[in-house]
Every structure is written in structure tokens, then in C-alpha cells.
């Protein structure tokens, strides 16, 4: 990247008012050909909104557009649709997947850009009767995947893919576009293993060498320093810093992001190692979850503890809560508080005072078009008849709007959910704030047992500590037993009493949370498939 070259992209005085809330104020940014820019900031800082403006996202135009100017190669542009941005050479991989589940990777990579073959019928009746050139599609998809330097099965159906491979499919789709000059990556490594993330970073370096500029949005600040030329930090809709990566550090970026130093304390009271009454007993559990198959898991959870479940991606840790809660076909036996819980029965789990915060917050966790009030209160209303006024001896039930508003505002305050009001729709929140709503919904159920899966995925450093503190507080003050699944060993060690490591679809061991990283690492590698 030549710092003396003319900018590929210039953004001047960008402002945006979104749902009555000023989310961007006077943003000025430049990007040169081949430059990798790390864009950092807490959830709600305005990063995704700024990129949506650049990419011509529909919800920007639908909410009154934006102020300011954007120049591409010195020419003023104002993209009204993503198609216009794509035609100009801009690609974007969003934080949430936009793949078609019933298509394979090749079909998704070349969607709407499929090469066609003429045939006898189309020669007579026109191009609309051309057939797909499957051989050429396969070649182009193969080339795009090779550009990433990561091996994925281009013939695998999306709905059977591990989540990390879905992310690579999205990136390969952008790399297959010959006119690509600028690629926006929004949290691309959040769902990747360390090995996959390292491969992606190497791929970003390769893009830069080929002259492709990259805007890399991530909460993994060490990745920013390792791959980016420049680091831009946003806070509360303002660009507070833009410096060469060689002149900053993780601590300095963190302080700029949150306006203070953030020290995640590892000190928490660890309860006795496996002492106490067994409240949940899982025996010989198997779960048929694509990419996270559970083969034979036996596990005992003690009443009132926080049990962590860790391990490498694809080894089965995510399959355990999904199988117990009945979201994927499962077998074996589960006993809770002395009572057998039938598998493949989500409603029985909920009636047994279980709650589940899924790793798939958009697909499973939220009613995106509904208000925060409805998202927080609806499960408790449906399952437990909470937040309802009863008339005529219970013959007539009506929503208790005041109670619904109060419980929602309680969790908005406790979890510091950034929103305009409790009436705001869930889809209008940033990813990290959506995650907090999922937690609030589970807390409102007041369960006896809470499964929480990847609770801090896509959440910034400031909000991460808040979410983990909320889980600890919920456990200690309410006595709720928590089973927490996470890809990040350090956050398990900061939060849990004991940690079970899953490897090859089985439990390879359980250790107290204050055991050494080396001990956990050895367990993770046992029986890896």
C-alpha cells in the first residue's frame, strides 16, 4: 500500500439520524488502494451504519438518507442500492449471513452471476432458455475459494455447513467478482476457529497485495494490529482516532473505544470443584447437529454452579444445549431435579423451567420485527402466563402493558442496551445489543436452569465484561444454575466454576476454572476429529 497514492475512497462530513437518534456525526475517512483499515468501536458506535451508507443499504434510504459526501476515485457517488455499490467494485460481507440454505456453496458464490450455455432451444427461442454452465461455475467457485487459501467443500449445501464455512462462502462470493476493488468485512472472524481466523487474515494480506482495499470491522483487536495498515476508532457516532497500526496498541484502542481503561478481572469466587447436589444429569447424549455432532456425552451439573463447556469449533460443544433443548434430533437421557426430561421436546424443557440463549440470535433468539418489550416478555407470557391481567376468574386474559414495559426497562438499564426506547424494534439494534435482548428474554423467564451459548459473540470489549458480570449476578443472586458454552476459553475461566472440554463429540475432561491454560489446551486436542 502506497501512502502517497491518491485515495480510492473519501468520506467527508458523514452524518446520520436514525430513528430519532443521532448515530453518526461528521465522519471523515480516507482509504487508499490496497490499504487495510481496521474499524473499531463498541456495539452501537456507528460502524455498521457507516458501512451501510457506503454500500447503499436499503434501510439508509428508507430512513431519510444521510448528510455528507462520498468520493470513489475522486468521483462523487451516492449509492441508493447495494447493486450500484457492487457495480462500482465494492463488496460487503455482513455480520449476519445472507446465504440461501437450499443451495450449495458454488450456487451461492455465483448467485445472479451464473455463466450460461447456449443450446439448440435457446438459439431459436432466445437467451431466457439458456442453461447454466455448471463446469464454468465450478471453476469460478474453485478459483474464488483458492484466493482465500481455505479449503471448503464447494458442493456442500449451506444448511449442512458448519458456521465457519458459511462465513468463508460469503467471502468467496465477493472474491469471485472480477471488478472488486474494496471489500468490507463486518465481524468476519467472530464465528471462526483460531486456525480459520489465521487463514482469513492471511487471505486479507493477499487481497491487499493484489490492490484490493479492505475495511475490517472486528472486536478482536489483536487481529487489527496484525493485519491492518491503519486503525480507525469510533465512539458514540464520532470518529475519535485514525492512526497507523504501528503507532497504537490493544490497550490504547480499547481506551479510545470506551473512553476509559478496561481491565477484565479474572478474580471471581470459584465454588467447590463439583461439590453439591447434582441438578442436571446428562447420560450418553448424542445429537445430530450439522458441524457440531455430539457422539457420547455424559455430564453432571451441580445446583447453583456456572458450568462452562469449551473446546475447538466443530467438536460438538454447541450441539449439547441444542440437543437437550430439542432443536436437533438427539438420543440418550437427561434428568433434571430428579425428573426425566424427554429429548426432542422443546416445550417440555421450557415447562421444566429451562431457558436457552442460542448462538443464533437472529434465527432462533429474536422476533426481529417486534418491539423490545414484546421480545423480552413474550416467552414468559406464552410459557408461564406472566405479564397478563386476568378477568372473570381467568376466562379472559389481557396483556399487562405496564408490567411488560417495567421488566423491559429494567433489563435495558441493567444490561445497558443502547436503544431509543422499549418500543424500538429488535432489528434496528446493533448485533451486540440484540445479544443483550436475548439475555433479557431468558432472565425474564426466571428459569431454574439457563443454557447460554456464545453469549459474547460479536460483542465489544466494554459490553463483554458487562454481559459476563450480568450472568454471574443472575447466578449468584437468583441461584440459577447456568451452563455456558463459549469458544473463548478466557471468558469461561473468568466466569465459570468448572469447565468441561468437548473433543470429538465427547467430554475429554472437566477442570476447575482456575486450572492452567496448558491443561485445558491438552484436553482440547484429545480425540479431535
N, C-alpha and C positions, 0 to 999 in steps of 0.2 A: 504494500500500500504506500503510494507516494503522497506524503502530506502536503506537497506543493501543487498537486494536481487540482484541477477545478472540481468543485463539489458535484457529485451525482445528484444529491438531494439537499434541498434547503427548505427548512420550515421556519416561517417568520411570524411572530406575534399571534400564535395559535391560541384561541380562546374557545371554550365550550361550556354552555349552560345546559345541564342535563337533568330533567325532571325537577326543575326549580332549584337545583344545586349547582353552584359554580365548580366544575370539576377540572377545568384547565384554565390557567391564567398566564398569558403572554409567554408561550413556549417558543424558544429559538434554538434550532438544531441544524447541524450540517453533517453530511456523510459523504465520504469520498469513494471512488471506485475501489473495490477490494478491501475496504475498511470493515472491520468487525466492531460494532458498537454494542456494548453491554448496557442495557436499560434496566435500572434497578429502582426499587421503591416498594413501600408496603402495599398490601392489598388496598385498593381504593385510592391510591396515589394518582391515578390517571393514566398509567402506562397503556393499558389495553384500549382506552378511549382514544388516545393519541394515535395509536396504530390503526384503529378503525377509521379515523378521519383520513389517514394516508391511503388506506386500502379501499375507501369508498363504500364502507359498510352501510347497509340499508337503514339501520336504526339511527345513524347520524342525520341523514336527510329527513327521516320521519320525525325527528325531534328538533327541527329548525335549523339544521346545518351548523356551521361553525364560522368563527371570525379568523382572519389572518390569511396568509398566502403560502402556497407550496410550489416550489420550483423543481423540475426534473431536467437535468442537463441545461439549466438556465432558462427553460421554458416554463411559464406559469401553467399549472394544471389544477384541476378541481374534479376529482373522480366522483361521479354520482353513483356508480355501481362497482362492485369488485371486478366485473368483466372489463371495464375501462382500465382499471389498475393492472390487471393481468396482461392486457394488450400492450400496455406501456412497459412491461417487463418486471412488474412487482408481483411477488408471490407471498403467501402468508399461510403458516401452519398454526391453527388456532389451538388454544389451551384445551378445548373440548373437541372431540373427534367429529369429523364431517364425512364419514365413510358410509357406503351402502352395505349393510350387513350381508345381504344375499349375493353379493358379487365377490369374486376373488380379488387378490391384490392387483394383478395385471389390469383387470377391468376398472378398478378404482383409480389406478395410476393414470390411465389414459381416458378417463371418463369425459365424454363430449369432444374428445380429440382423437377418436379411433381412426386409424388408417383403413381405407376401404378398397375393395377389389371390384372391378367391373366384371360383369358376366353377360351371358347371351341375352337374358331377360332385360337387364338394365340398359343394354345397348339400344333396345327397342323402346322401352317404356320410361327411361330416364334414370338419373342417379339415385333417386329415392329407393330403388330396388337393388342398389349395390349391396354386397355382403362384406362383413368385417374381414380384414386381412389379419387373421389370427397369428400367423407366423411373424408378421411385422410388429404386431402388438407385443408379442412375446419378446422380440429382440429389443424393442424400445424400453420395455419394462425392465428387462435384464440389465441394459446399459445404465438406466437410472439408479437401480439398486447397487450396481457396481461403483457408481460415483460416491455412494455413501460409505463404501468399504465395510458394509454389514450384510451378513447372509440372512435373508428371509426367504420363505417359500412363496414365490410369486403366484403359485397356483392354489394357495390355501384360501379358503373362504374367510371373509373378515369376521363373521360371527363365531368362528372357532379359533381365532388367533389370540395368543397372549397379548396383553395390553401394550407391552413394549414394541411388539411387531406392528401393531396398528399405528403407533407413532411413526415408525420408520416408513410405513406405507404412505402416510401423509407427506412426509418429507420427500420421498421418491417421486411422488406425483408432481411436486414443484420442480424438482431437478430434471424431470422429463421435458420441461418446457424450454425449447431452444432459445427463446427471447429473454429468459430470466436474467435480470441484472441486479435485483435487490430482493433478498429473502428475509421475511420477518418470522422469527421463531418465538412463539409465546409459550414459555414453560416447557420446552421440548424434552427436558431430562427428568421431569417430575415423576414420570411413570417408568423410568428406565433403571436397570441394574447399574452398578458401578462400571462393569465391563462395557455394557451397551452405551452408557454415557460417555465413556472414554472414546469409544469408536465414533460417536457422533461429534465430539469435539475435534477429533482428527479430520472428520469429514468437513467441518466448518472451516478448518485451516485450508483444506483443499479447495473449497469454494473461493476463499479469499485469494489464493494463488491464481485461480482462473479469472480473477477480476470481478467476481460476484460480491457485492456488498451484503453484509448480514447485520440485522438488528436482532440481538439475542436478549430476550427477556427471561430472567431466571431469578430465583431466590437462593440458588446455590452460588454464593459469592466467590468461592474459590475457583469455580469454573469460569466466572467472569474474568478473573485475573489471569487465568491460564490461557485463555483463547482470544480475548478481546484486545483491540488496539486502544480503544477509548472507553471510558466508563461515564455514563450519564446517570445522575441520581434525581428522582422526582420525589417530592413530598407535598401532600395536600394540593395537588394540581399545579405545582410550581417546579420548574427545573432549578434545583438548588446547586448542582455541581456538574461539571463536564471536564474531565481531566484524562490525560494519558494513563493507561492502566499501570505503567511502570512507576507512576508517582503516587499511588494510593495503596491501601491495604484493606483487608476484610474489616478490621476494626473501624477504620476511617469511613468506609462505605456505610457500615451499619449505623454509625453515629449520624451521618448525613441523612440516611433514610428515616430515622425515627426521632432525630433531634436530641438524642441522648445516647449514652453508652448502654449497651445491652449485654448483661452478663448472665447467661443461663446457668443457674446454680444446679449442681448435681446433688447438693445436700438435701436429702429428704429422709424421713423416718422410714426405714425398711422393717416391715413386720417379720416375724419369725419365719424361717425357711420352711414353708409347707406345713406349719403348725395350725391347729384349729380344726373345726368341723368341715368335712367335705360337703359342699353345697351343690356342686355340679360334677357329675362323673360321666365321662365320655369313654366308651369301650369299643375298640376295633372299628372305628369310624372310617368309612370310605365315602368319597364324594367325587362325582363325575363332573368336575368344573373344568372346562377347556383352559389349558395353560396353567392350571393350579390344582391338578389332580391330587386328592388325598387317598392314600393306599391303605393305611392301617394305623390309625391314631388312637391311643388310649391316654387319657389325661384326667387328672383330678384338680378341681379348683376349690380353694378354701373360702369359706364365708368371710366376706368383708375385705378380701385382698384385691390388689390390682395385679393380675397375671398377664405378663407380656408374651406375645408369640412373635418370634422373629425368624429370620432365615433369608436366603437368597431368593430372588424372583423366580417364579416358576416351580418352586419346590413344594407348594401346597399350603402355605400359611393362610392365604386368602380363602382357600377352599373350606377351612374349618368352620368359621362363622357362617359362611354362605350355605354350607351343608346342614349345620344344626338348625338354622332358621328356615330351611325348606326352600331356598331359592334355586338349588340344584339337586338333582337326584342323589340320594345318599342312602347308606346302609350302616348297620351296626346298632348300637344302643346308646341312649342318652337318658340320664337320670338327674332330676333336679329336685332338691329338697326332699329326697326320699320317694319321689313320684316319677314313674316312667314318662318320658316325653316322646311321643311317636314322631319319627322322622318324616320329611316331605309334607309337613303340615304347618305352614306359616301361622295360621290363625291360632292353633293350639299353643305355639310358642308365645304369641302375644298375650293370649289369655292366661298363660302361666307366669306373667309379669316379666317377660323378656323384652328387651329393646335392642335395636340394631342400627348403628350408624354405618352405612355402606361406604365402600371406597368409591362407588359410582354415584356421586352426589346428584348428577343431573338425570341419570337413567332410573335410579331407584329412590334417591333421597328426597327429591323436591317436586312440588307442584309448581312448575316454573311460571305459569300464567296467573297464579293466585297470589294473594297478599301474604305478607309475613305472618299476620295474625292467623290466617287460615292454615298456613304451613305448620306453625307451631302447635296450634290447638286441635286440628282435625283428627290426628291419630288417637289422641286421648279422648276426644269426643266420640269417635266411632267405636273404640275398643272398650273404654271404661265409663262411657256416659258422663264424662266430666264436662264442665262448662255448658251445662244445659239447665234451663229452668223447667220445672215440672208442674203441670197443672192437672186438675181433676184426677188426683191420685196417680199421676204418671201416665195417663192416657194421652195427654198432649205434652210434647217436649219442644222447647224453643231455645235457640242459641242465647247464651248469656253474654251479650256483646261486651259488657263492662269487664267481666272476668277474663274473657279472651284477650281484650286489649291490655289488661293489667299483667297477665302472665307473659305476653309477648314483650311488653315494655320492660318487664323485669329482666328478661334474658338479653334484650337489646343493650341494656345498661351493664349487666354483669359480664357479657361477652364482648362488649364494645363493638357491636355490629354497626358498621357505617351505612346508614340509610337515611332517607328523608323523613320517614315516619313508619309506624307499624302497618300502614296501609299499602306501602310500596310493594310492587310485585317482585317475587323472588328472582326472576330472570334479569331484573335490572341491577342486581347487586354484583360486585366483583366475585371471582371464584372463591377467594378466602372467606368472604363474608357469607357466601352461600353455605360454606362448610360449617360456619358457626350456627347458622339457622338449623342445619341438620342436627347439631348437638343440642340446641334448644328444644327441638321437637322431641328428642329422646329424653331429655331431662324432664319435660312436662309430663311424660308418662309415669314418672316416679317408679321406675322398674326396680325389681329385686336383683336382676342381672342385666348388665349392659355389655353388649359386644360393640366395640368400636374399631373400625378398620381404616387404617391410614388416615388418622384424624388431622394430620397437619400437611397432607399432600397439597402442594400449590400455595401454601401459606407462608408469608414473610416472617423474618426473624422476630419482629416485635409481637405479632399475633400468635406465633407458635408457642412462646412461653405462656401467653395468656390462656390459650386453649388447654395446654397441659396442666396448668395451675387449676383451671376450671374442673378438669377431670379428677384431679387429686382432691379438690374441695368437695366435689359431689360424692366421692368415695368416702372421705373421712367424716363429713357432716351428716350425710344421709345413710351411711352404712351400706351403700350399694356395692355389690361385687362387680368388678369390671374385668373383662377380658379384652386386651388391647393388642391389635395386630399392626405392626409397622415394619417398613423396610429400613428404617433408620435405627440402628442399634443404640446410638447415644440417647435418643429420646426415650427409648424403652428403659434404659438404665437410669435416666433422670426421673422417671415416672412410676415404675413398677416395683413390686416387692420381689417377685420371682420372674424369670424369663425362660420360656420353653423355646427351643430351637427346632424348627422343622427342616428336614432334609430328606429328599427322595420320597416325599409323601408320608413320612413317619416322624415321630418325635425322637430326635437324636440325643436329647438330654435336657434337664432343667437345672438352672443355677440361680443363686441369689443375685439380685440386680447389681450388687457391688463387686461381683466377680470380674476378673480381668478381661480386657478385650481379646487377648490371645486365647483364653479358654473358650469364649463364645465363637471366635473365628474357627477354631479347630472343630467344634461341633457343627458349624455351618457346612463344612466341607465333607462331613461324613455322609456317604451314601448319595452324593449329589448326582442327579440324573439330567 
